[in-house]
Amino acid sequence: MTEWAGHASSGGVTLARRLRTCLFLLLTACIALSASPCSADTTDDVPYLLSMPDLSSPRATLLTLMTNGRHAMRLFEELGPGWLPRAPLRRMTDTLDARQIPPAQRPLTAALTVIRLSVVLDRIVPRLMEAPDAAAVARDGIKQWRIPGTPIVIARTEDGPWAGQFQFVAETVGLSAELYAASEKLAGPGQVDGHEISEVAYSPGPLLSRHMIAILPPGLRTPLFGQAAWQWLGLAVTLLLSGAVAVRCILWGMRRDARVSEATRRYGQPAAAAIATTVFGASLLFIVFGLKIWGDALAVILTVLQLVLTLTVGWFAMVSIHRLADIVIGARGLRGTSIDGHLIKVVATLLSIGLGLYLFFTAADLVGIPVAPLLAGLGIGGLAIALAVRPTLENVIGGLTLFADGPARVGDVCRFGTEMGTIEEIGLRTTKVRKLDDALLSVPNAELAQVRIENMTRRRKFLYNPRLGLRYETTAEQLRQVSDAIMALLTRHQKVLDDGFRVRLAGFGDYAINLDVFAYVDVTRMPDFLVVQEELNLAVMAIVKQAGTGFAFPSQTNYIAKDSFP
């Protein structure tokens, strides 16, 4: 191989050679997957959106590919390799029907395809005047045209954004690699071969200096499987270093989080995921814009690194969600077994699952797996799983309902149905209640969400409402004396609220005259109320005794009669 500088200064290169050189170099720029507006390449380079390609006929499509290739060569000679795809390359990729290519791979694959097709067209030298122009298309109703003796077909697109325009069909796009390999045997005098383009094809990208590569030993500049030896060596070193750094960071993060229990200090795994993402992202940029790996090797490396970046970004997001949930639980002083703590954990888990599904479909799209069948299978599988775990789902939904309604919290004393006790834990599936006899009762959340719950702990006051049964021998004066004395007692007691308390004759029972006492006690805890209730009951007993009457009890009066017979 001659010196690269000598190749760069060669003056008698043909137009085809310049075109081939241009297309190989512009592959670097096509890796940028954005559709952002192009930078101002030169003063006479019209921006892409203001200079759409002419695809009105097969001849116009061929001319678009070749003409934009010449313009792209001139831009490269003036400005060198660029960071973003320039207008000529974007117009060239518009000549393809690339809808069958997965969206994530479309920019790179389309750029590779137009490069290969342009090389093939240069080598077979099609006679452009034989291609139908717009007048022939309108006159003869031509819908497609095949380059004679080749499977290269240009056809009218029936739908989509390019409907009515002529593009290289999907079958031709899929055959571009095979066409390129077959055309290698046709390279002859005046056409470009591997040695003619070595100065450009194996030169570095914008991140590396050409002079630094030029001083390498000739053996490292030798082409090897479509790349220079120094590019393969740099690729191996980059991947090994980035993988080693990422693995060490991941192991460090996992060990650190295992040693720390405080949520705010368990940042090892999020930090490791962020570092790994940064390392692999920097490696991808260096491979593309430094080593300038291209072709099928770049397509494989780009797919693999994008999958790795998807995994690291997903890991960072999921771990960060759970760490944030733990921090919120700790900041609010919640127990992990409370309904608030469980709800926060459930929300974090659901967010992680949703993010995981999104990343799964993104990864499937990267490798070209159709997403629609995956969604259909996921829907059927999800329905089957939902039917199988229906009782568990009912309990989980019941637990969320308990949180939404908020009838009880951990530590509350509640009565539900025939049971009563203190709630110790509200889980996703069951609620644990400590009964008054110290037995632990587990109640399914679905059942608890459907019964009436009486929360004793949330009382603002207690009701004192005894019914006094006095003997029927009690006189009206004694009843008034007992009633007035109890009213005076309620008035004097500090814990009885002045909230309409009363003592009234309620009626006449089977065994007693009933007095109804109604008053509110200003306490919120059951033990405090029991103390006040005991004080009031003892005072009422003294009042009844002082009035000269007593409490009635079930009794029976028997009348004995003696009958006399004649």
C-alpha positions in Angstrom: 0.0 0.0 0.0 1.3 3.4 -0.9 1.5 6.2 1.7 -1.9 7.7 2.6 -0.8 11.3 2.0 0.1 10.3 -1.5 -3.3 9.0 -2.2 -4.9 12.2 -0.7 -2.9 14.4 -3.1 -3.6 12.4 -6.3 -5.0 14.8 -8.9 -6.3 12.5 -11.6 -9.1 10.8 -9.8 -12.2 10.2 -11.7 -15.7 11.4 -10.7 -16.7 7.9 -9.7 -13.7 7.7 -7.4 -14.5 11.0 -5.8 -18.0 9.9 -5.2 -17.0 6.6 -3.6 -14.5 8.4 -1.3 -17.2 10.9 -0.3 -19.8 8.2 0.6 -17.4 6.2 2.7 -16.4 9.3 4.7 -20.0 10.5 5.2 -20.9 7.3 6.9 -19.4 8.8 10.1 -22.0 11.5 10.1 -25.0 9.2 9.4 -24.6 7.6 12.8 -26.2 10.7 14.4 -29.8 9.4 14.7 -31.4 12.8 15.2 -33.5 14.6 12.7 -32.4 18.0 13.9 -31.8 20.7 11.4 -28.4 20.5 9.7 -25.7 22.9 10.4 -24.7 25.4 7.7 -22.3 23.3 5.8 -21.4 25.9 3.2 -23.0 29.1 2.0 -24.4 27.4 -1.1 -25.6 24.2 0.6 -29.4 24.7 0.8 -30.9 23.2 4.1 -32.4 19.8 3.8 -36.0 20.7 4.5 -35.9 23.5 1.9 -34.4 21.3 -0.8 -36.3 18.0 -0.9 -35.0 15.4 -3.4 -36.7 15.0 -6.8 -38.2 11.5 -6.9 -40.8 12.1 -9.6 -39.4 9.3 -11.9 -36.9 6.5 -11.9 -34.4 8.7 -13.8 -34.9 11.5 -11.2 -34.3 9.1 -8.4 -31.0 7.9 -9.9 -29.9 11.4 -10.6 -30.7 12.4 -7.0 -28.4 9.7 -5.7 -25.5 10.5 -8.0 -25.8 14.3 -7.9 -26.0 14.6 -4.1 -23.0 12.3 -3.9 -20.9 14.7 -5.9 -22.1 17.6 -3.8 -21.4 15.7 -0.6 -17.8 15.1 -1.9 -17.3 18.8 -2.3 -18.5 19.5 1.2 -16.2 16.9 2.6 -13.2 18.4 0.8 -14.0 21.8 2.2 -15.1 21.0 5.7 -13.9 17.4 6.5 -16.1 14.9 8.4 -19.1 16.3 10.2 -20.9 15.4 13.5 -24.4 15.6 12.0 -25.7 14.1 8.7 -25.5 16.8 6.1 -28.2 17.7 3.6 -26.8 15.7 0.6 -26.6 12.4 2.6 -30.1 12.9 3.9 -31.5 13.5 0.4 -29.7 10.4 -0.7 -31.4 8.3 2.0 -34.8 9.6 0.9 -34.4 7.6 -2.3 -35.0 4.4 -0.3 -38.3 2.8 0.8 -36.9 2.0 4.3 -40.2 1.4 6.1 -39.4 -2.3 6.6 -36.3 -1.4 8.6 -36.8 -1.1 12.4 -37.0 2.6 13.4 -34.0 2.3 15.7 -31.8 0.9 13.0 -33.3 2.9 10.1 -30.8 5.9 9.9 -27.7 3.7 9.9 -29.0 1.0 7.7 -30.4 3.5 5.2 -27.0 5.3 5.0 -25.2 2.0 4.5 -27.6 1.0 1.8 -27.2 4.2 -0.3 -23.4 3.9 0.0 -23.6 0.3 -1.3 -26.1 1.1 -4.1 -24.0 4.1 -5.2 -20.9 1.9 -5.4 -22.9 -0.8 -7.3 -24.3 1.8 -9.7 -20.8 3.2 -10.3 -19.5 -0.3 -11.2 -22.3 -1.4 -13.5 -22.5 2.1 -15.1 -26.2 2.1 -15.9 -27.3 4.2 -18.9 -29.3 6.9 -17.2 -31.0 7.9 -20.5 -32.7 4.5 -20.6 -34.4 5.2 -17.3 -38.0 6.6 -17.7 -38.3 10.3 -16.9 -41.4 12.1 -15.6 -42.9 12.5 -19.1 -42.6 8.8 -19.8 -44.1 8.0 -16.4 -47.1 10.2 -17.2 -47.5 9.0 -20.8 -47.1 5.2 -20.2 -48.4 5.0 -16.6 -45.1 3.4 -15.4 -45.2 2.3 -11.8 -41.8 0.6 -11.6 -38.6 0.2 -13.5 -35.8 -2.4 -13.2 -32.2 -1.7 -14.2 -31.6 -4.2 -17.0 -29.9 -7.3 -16.0 -30.1 -6.6 -12.2 -32.6 -7.0 -9.4 -32.4 -3.3 -8.6 -35.9 -1.9 -8.9 -37.3 1.6 -8.5 -41.0 1.8 -8.0 -43.7 4.3 -7.2 -44.6 4.3 -3.4 -48.3 3.8 -2.9 -48.7 5.2 0.6 -46.9 6.8 3.5 -45.1 10.2 3.5 -43.5 9.5 0.0 -46.7 8.4 -1.7 -46.5 8.9 -5.5 -42.7 9.2 -5.5 -40.2 6.7 -6.9 -37.9 5.0 -4.5 -35.7 1.9 -4.4 -38.0 -0.9 -3.3 -37.7 -2.8 0.0 -36.4 -5.9 -1.8 -33.5 -3.9 -3.3 -32.7 -2.4 0.1 -32.5 -5.9 1.5 -30.2 -7.0 -1.3 -27.8 -4.1 -1.0 -25.1 -6.0 0.9 -25.2 -9.0 -1.6 -25.2 -6.6 -4.6 -22.2 -4.8 -3.1 -20.3 -8.1 -2.6 -21.1 -9.2 -6.1 -20.0 -5.9 -7.6 -16.5 -6.3 -6.1 -15.6 -8.6 -9.0 -16.5 -5.9 -11.5 -14.0 -3.3 -10.3 -11.7 -2.4 -13.2 -9.5 0.3 -14.5 -10.9 3.7 -13.8 -13.0 2.4 -11.0 -12.5 2.5 -7.3 -10.9 -0.4 -5.4 -9.9 -0.9 -1.8 -6.4 0.6 -2.3 -7.7 3.8 -3.9 -9.9 4.7 -1.0 -7.6 3.5 1.9 -6.5 7.0 2.8 -10.1 7.9 3.5 -11.8 4.7 4.4 -9.3 3.8 7.2 -8.7 7.3 8.5 -9.9 8.4 11.9 -12.9 10.4 12.8 -13.1 14.0 14.2 -12.0 12.9 17.6 -8.6 11.7 16.5 -5.8 13.4 14.5 -4.9 12.1 11.1 -1.3 12.8 11.7 -1.3 10.6 14.8 -2.6 7.7 12.7 -0.2 8.5 9.8 2.9 7.8 12.0 1.6 4.3 13.0 3.6 1.3 11.6 2.4 0.2 8.1 1.2 -3.1 9.5 -1.4 -1.3 11.7 -2.7 0.6 8.7 -3.3 -2.6 6.7 -6.9 -3.3 5.7 -8.4 -6.3 7.6 -12.0 -7.4 7.1 -13.1 -4.0 5.9 -11.3 -2.0 8.6 -7.7 -1.0 9.2 -5.8 -3.1 11.8 -5.5 -0.1 14.1 -9.3 0.3 14.1 -9.9 -3.3 15.1 -7.2 -2.9 17.8 -8.7 0.3 19.1 -12.2 -1.3 19.1 -11.0 -4.2 21.2 -9.2 -2.0 23.7 -12.2 0.3 24.0 -14.7 -2.5 24.6 -12.5 -4.3 27.1 -11.7 -1.1 29.1 -15.3 0.1 29.1 -16.5 -3.4 30.1 -13.9 -3.7 32.9 -14.7 -0.3 34.3 -18.5 -0.9 34.2 -18.2 -4.3 35.9 -16.0 -2.9 38.7 -18.4 0.0 39.3 -21.4 -2.4 39.4 -19.7 -4.7 41.9 -18.7 -1.7 44.1 -22.2 -0.3 44.1 -23.8 -3.6 45.1 -21.3 -4.2 47.9 -21.7 -0.7 49.2 -25.5 -0.9 49.3 -25.3 -4.2 51.1 -23.3 -2.6 53.9 -25.5 0.4 54.4 -29.1 0.4 55.7 -30.0 4.1 55.7 -31.9 4.9 52.5 -30.3 8.3 51.9 -26.8 6.6 51.9 -27.6 3.7 49.7 -26.6 5.4 46.5 -24.1 2.7 45.3 -26.2 1.0 42.7 -27.6 4.2 41.2 -24.1 5.7 41.0 -22.8 2.5 39.4 -25.5 2.5 36.8 -24.9 6.1 36.0 -21.2 5.6 35.6 -21.7 2.5 33.5 -24.1 4.4 31.2 -21.6 7.2 30.9 -18.8 4.8 30.1 -20.7 2.9 27.4 -22.0 6.1 25.9 -18.5 7.6 25.7 -17.3 4.3 24.2 -20.0 4.5 21.5 -19.1 8.1 20.6 -15.4 7.2 20.5 -16.0 4.1 18.3 -18.1 6.2 15.9 -16.4 9.6 15.9 -12.9 8.5 16.8 -12.1 5.0 15.4 -14.7 5.6 12.7 -15.8 1.9 12.5 -18.2 1.6 9.7 -20.2 -0.9 7.7 -21.7 -4.1 9.1 -19.2 -4.1 12.0 -20.6 -0.7 13.1 -24.2 -1.9 12.7 -23.5 -4.9 15.0 -21.5 -2.8 17.6 -24.1 -0.1 17.5 -26.9 -2.6 18.2 -25.1 -4.3 21.0 -24.0 -1.0 22.7 -27.5 0.4 22.4 -28.9 -2.7 24.1 -26.3 -2.4 26.9 -27.2 1.3 27.3 -30.8 0.4 27.4 -30.1 -2.0 30.2 -28.0 0.4 32.2 -30.4 3.3 31.8 -33.3 1.0 32.9 -31.3 -0.3 35.9 -30.5 3.2 37.0 -34.1 4.3 36.7 -35.5 1.3 38.5 -33.0 1.5 41.4 -33.5 5.2 41.7 -37.3 4.8 41.9 -37.0 2.2 44.8 -34.4 4.3 46.6 -36.6 7.4 46.3 -39.5 5.3 47.7 -37.4 4.3 50.7 -36.3 7.9 51.3 -39.9 9.1 51.3 -41.0 6.3 53.7 -38.1 7.3 56.0 -38.7 11.0 55.8 -42.4 10.6 56.7 -41.6 8.3 59.6 -43.7 5.5 58.1 -43.2 1.8 58.9 -42.7 -0.5 56.0 -45.7 -2.5 57.2 -48.1 0.4 57.2 -50.5 0.9 54.4 -48.8 4.2 53.4 -45.4 2.4 53.2 -46.9 -0.5 51.3 -48.6 1.9 48.9 -45.4 3.8 48.2 -43.7 0.5 47.5 -46.5 -0.7 45.3 -46.4 2.5 43.2 -42.6 2.2 42.9 -43.0 -1.4 41.8 -45.6 -0.6 39.3 -43.5 2.2 37.9 -40.5 -0.2 37.6 -42.7 -2.8 35.8 -44.0 -0.2 33.4 -40.4 1.1 32.7 -39.2 -2.5 32.3 -41.9 -3.2 29.7 -41.0 -0.1 27.8 -37.3 -1.0 27.8 -38.2 -4.5 26.7 -40.1 -3.3 23.7 -37.3 -0.8 22.9 -34.8 -3.5 23.0 -37.0 -5.7 20.8 -37.2 -2.9 18.3 -33.5 -2.5 18.3 -32.9 -6.1 17.3 -35.7 -6.0 14.7 -38.3 -8.1 16.6 -41.9 -7.0 15.6 -43.5 -5.2 18.6 -47.2 -5.9 17.6 -47.0 -9.7 18.1 -45.2 -9.1 21.4 -48.0 -6.8 22.6 -50.7 -9.3 21.5 -48.9 -12.2 23.3 -48.4 -10.0 26.4 -52.1 -9.2 26.4 -53.2 -12.8 26.2 -50.6 -13.9 28.8 -51.6 -11.0 31.1 -55.3 -12.1 30.9 -54.4 -15.7 31.8 -52.2 -14.6 34.7 -54.9 -12.2 36.0 -57.5 -15.0 36.0 -55.1 -17.3 37.8 -54.3 -14.8 40.6 -57.7 -13.2 40.9 -58.0 -13.8 44.7 -54.6 -12.2 45.2 -55.5 -9.3 43.0 -58.8 -8.8 44.9 -56.8 -8.6 48.1 -54.3 -6.1 46.7 -57.1 -3.9 45.3 -58.8 -4.2 48.7 -55.6 -3.0 50.4 -55.5 0.0 48.0 -59.1 0.7 48.7 -58.4 0.8 52.5 -55.7 3.3 51.8 -57.9 5.5 49.6 -60.8 5.5 52.1 -58.5 5.6 55.2 -60.9 3.9 57.7 -58.0 2.6 59.8 -54.3 2.9 60.4 -51.7 0.8 62.1 -52.3 1.1 65.9 -56.0 1.9 65.7 -58.5 -0.1 67.8 -61.3 -1.1 65.5 -64.4 -3.3 65.5 -65.4 -5.0 62.3 -68.1 -7.6 62.1 -68.0 -9.6 65.4 -64.3 -9.0 65.9 -62.5 -6.2 67.8 -58.8 -5.5 68.2 -55.7 -3.4 67.5 -54.4 -3.2 63.9 -50.8 -4.2 63.8 -50.1 -4.4 60.1 -51.8 -3.6 56.8 -50.2 -5.6 54.1 -50.9 -6.0 50.4 -52.9 -9.1 50.9 -54.0 -9.3 54.5 -54.4 -7.1 57.6 -53.2 -8.4 60.9 -55.3 -7.5 64.0 -54.3 -8.2 67.6 -57.5 -9.2 69.4 -58.3 -8.3 73.0 -57.3 -11.9 74.1 -53.9 -11.3 72.5 -54.6 -13.6 69.6 -53.4 -12.5 66.1 -56.1 -12.4 63.5 -55.3 -12.2 59.8 -58.2 -10.7 57.7 -58.0 -10.7 53.9 -58.1 -7.1 52.6 -60.9 -8.0 50.1 -63.1 -9.0 53.0 -62.1 -6.1 55.3 -62.9 -3.6 52.5 -66.5 -4.9 52.4 -67.5 -4.8 56.1 -68.3 -2.0 58.4 -65.3 -0.8 60.4 -65.8 1.0 63.7 -62.7 2.9 64.6 -62.5 3.4 68.3 -59.2 5.3 68.3 -60.5 8.1 66.2 -63.2 9.1 68.6 -63.2 12.7 69.6 -65.2 12.0 72.7 -67.0 9.1 74.4 -70.7 8.7 75.1 -71.8 8.0 78.6 -75.3 6.6 78.2 -76.4 4.2 81.0 -80.1 3.3 81.4 -81.1 3.1 85.1 -83.9 0.7 86.1 -85.5 1.8 89.3 -88.0 -0.3 91.3 -91.6 0.3 90.7 -92.0 1.2 94.4 -90.1 4.4 93.6 -92.3 7.5 94.0 -92.5 10.5 91.6 -90.7 12.7 94.2 -87.9 10.2 94.5 -87.6 10.1 90.7 -87.2 13.9 90.6 -84.7 13.8 93.3 -82.6 11.2 91.5 -82.8 13.0 88.2 -81.8 16.4 89.7 -78.9 14.9 91.6 -77.5 13.1 88.5 -77.8 16.4 86.5 -75.9 18.2 89.2 -73.3 15.4 89.1 -72.8 15.8 85.4 -72.6 19.6 85.7 -69.8 19.4 88.4 -67.6 16.7 86.7 -64.7 18.2 84.8 -64.6 15.5 82.1 -68.3 15.8 81.2 -68.8 18.1 78.2 -71.5 20.8 78.4 -73.0 19.5 75.2 -76.6 18.9 75.9 -76.4 16.3 78.6 -79.7 15.2 80.0 -81.5 12.8 82.4 -85.0 11.8 81.4 -87.7 9.3 82.3 -87.5 6.9 79.3 -90.4 4.7 80.0 -91.8 1.8 82.0 -90.2 -1.6 81.6 -91.4 -5.0 82.6 -89.5 -4.9 85.9 -88.4 -1.3 86.3 -88.9 2.4 85.7 -86.2 3.4 83.2 -84.2 6.6 83.5 -82.0 7.5 80.4 -78.7 9.3 81.1 -77.0 11.0 78.1 -73.7 12.8 78.3 -70.4 13.2 76.4 -67.1 12.6 78.2 -64.1 14.7 77.0 -61.5 11.9 76.5 -60.3 10.1 73.4 -58.7 6.9 74.9 -60.7 4.0 76.1 -58.7 3.6 79.4 -59.4 7.2 80.3 -63.1 6.8 79.6 -63.3 3.7 81.8 -61.9 5.7 84.7 -64.5 8.5 84.2 -67.3 6.0 83.7 -66.4 4.2 86.9 -66.5 7.5 88.9 -69.9 8.4 87.5 -71.4 5.0 88.1 -70.3 5.0 91.7 -71.8 8.5 92.2 -75.1 7.4 90.6 -75.3 4.4 92.9 -74.9 6.7 95.9 -77.6 9.1 94.6 -80.1 6.3 94.1 -79.4 5.0 97.6 -79.7 8.5 99.2 -83.1 9.0 97.5 -84.4 5.9 99.4 -85.0 3.8 96.3 -83.0 1.1 94.6 -82.3 -0.6 91.3 -84.8 -3.1 90.0 -84.0 -6.6 89.0 -86.2 -9.2 87.3 -88.8 -10.3 89.8 -92.2 -12.0 89.9 -95.2 -11.5 92.1 -97.3 -14.6 93.0 -100.8 -14.3 94.2 -102.2 -17.2 96.3 -105.9 -17.5 96.4 -108.0 -20.0 98.4 -111.2 -21.1 96.8 -114.2 -22.3 98.9 -116.6 -24.9 97.6 -120.2 -25.5 98.8 
